[in-house]
Amino acid sequence: RIMIARVLLAVLLCGIAAGFAMGVIQHVRLTPIIQHAETFETAQAPAAHSHDANTPAEHHHDENAWAPAAGIERTLFTYGASMLTGAGFAALLAGVALVGSANITPTNGWIWGLCGFLAVSLSPAAGLPPELPGMPSTDVTMRQFWWLGTIVSTSAALWLLAFKRQPLGLLAALVLLLLPHAIGAPSTSDHASRVPALLAAQFVALSLGANAVMWLIIGTLLGRFLPQHDLDTPQ
């Protein structure tokens, strides 16, 4: 029980630390862009939106829906959401390592973090890039199905590339990497947007950069603080 508690504490603290770093970047760099984009959204039909840089956005506005007020409330909500996200992703990465009987070590921790970024952030963003308020969007359910499917498919491909390097395994990994993008992300026929293309591109680049930082911190910290002898097969 003590060892389990140590592992859970390490995962939680590593994830919170990485999420806090993500929150700083989001508060300093992403929030001003979101607020700028909201000035363009007010000129369009009302639409509800989610501005989480980690998940697909939804644009169906509910006038009674709660949203954090500008100022300290929005800042605290940003940091809190980022730290919860970091803790969840740290638990996910540690769980994958545990199930696969592989160690996250000080040497390979950044590689684990990079793989997490590729699977959860970069690959889905190739079809569903982070969106600003006021941008056209498709049905949120279809987007989430594609987003989750892409994460699972990419994660499986990376696992095969790392641990099953026989020709058949490499072929399967290639198929899994390409499959979600061959199917294609849900798209909309409405491409009209009052948000400037340069602002949208800047938001995508900064969102992916912030996620990369968070994932690399998660992997590095887990490699440093996650107990190693808990796993059967050292890497």
Secondary structure, DSSP 8 states (H G I E B T S, - for coil): -HHHHHHHHHHHHHHHHHHHHHHHHIIIIIHHHHHHHHHHHTTSS-------TTS-------TT-----TTHHHHHHHHHHHHHHHHHHHHHHHHHHHHTT----TTTHHHHHHHHHIIIIIHHHTTS----TTS----HHHHHHHHHHHHHHHHHHHHHHHH--SHHHHHHHHHHHHHHHHH-----S-----S-HHHHHHHHHHHHHHHHHHHHHHHHHHHHHS-STTSSS--
